[in-house]
Amino acid sequence: MTQPPWNPRRLTAVAADLPQDVTPPGTRGRILRAALKLFAEYGFAGASIRDIAREVGINSATLYAHYPAKEQILAELIRLGHEELHRRMREASAAAGDEPTEQLAALVRAQVLTHADYPLLALVANHELHALSPERAAPALALREEARQLLLTVLARGAAAGAFDIEDIPLTGIAIGSLGMRVANWFGPDQPYTRDQVADAFVGFALRLVGSPLPRG
């Protein structure tokens, strides 16, 4: 079987996109996009307020007028990332049919597409969460737990109905969730797969993990 050509590149060659409907307009939004690019490239600790201000084209004093602390910028990015994932998974769950296989496919697809659409945001939200204080991390952790429970509930229902062959539901949930998270580390428009091809493939991977056939249609 012929494999599609792979084009390795640095992750940060991807645009620093944010969800448009919830991103602040004007300078605040520009600060968030600049910080997202730098945090993804250098990590939270490796990017300074001065670096972010320079990327935006403003001075540090102007930046502080919008965000009094660097941690506040990171907390805003992490909140946006977790809210986008939670919203998509919740909507996917509500729109899915009654069958556990359909529900699992919808949740996995929503997770993968979120990480494919906003790879830098997903990377920062997942990898830099530890840099926040417990108080600033709490809202994102609550959203993450709600998303996890959506998945675990579907897995438990499928196992109880005999649709899934699962020995350990929490570990299976971790495995499925981890597959989707890694999409953010490599996906981009220059890769040999579309976002939908990746989502469809990962749905197949997840269903194989639970011992379920692919959904019809």
BELMOZI-V385198 format. One record per run of one state. SS is the DSSP state (H for helix, E for strand, - for the rest). FROM is the first residue (numbers start at 1). TO is the last residue. Records with the same first field share a line. If there is no record, write none. Layout:
SS: FROM-TO, FROM-TO
//
This chain:
-: 1-10, 14-25, 43-48, 57-59, 67-69, 96-99, 118-118, 128-128, 132-133, 162-168, 186-194, 210-217
H: 11-13, 26-42, 49-56, 60-66, 70-95, 100-117, 119-127, 129-131, 134-161, 169-185, 195-209
//
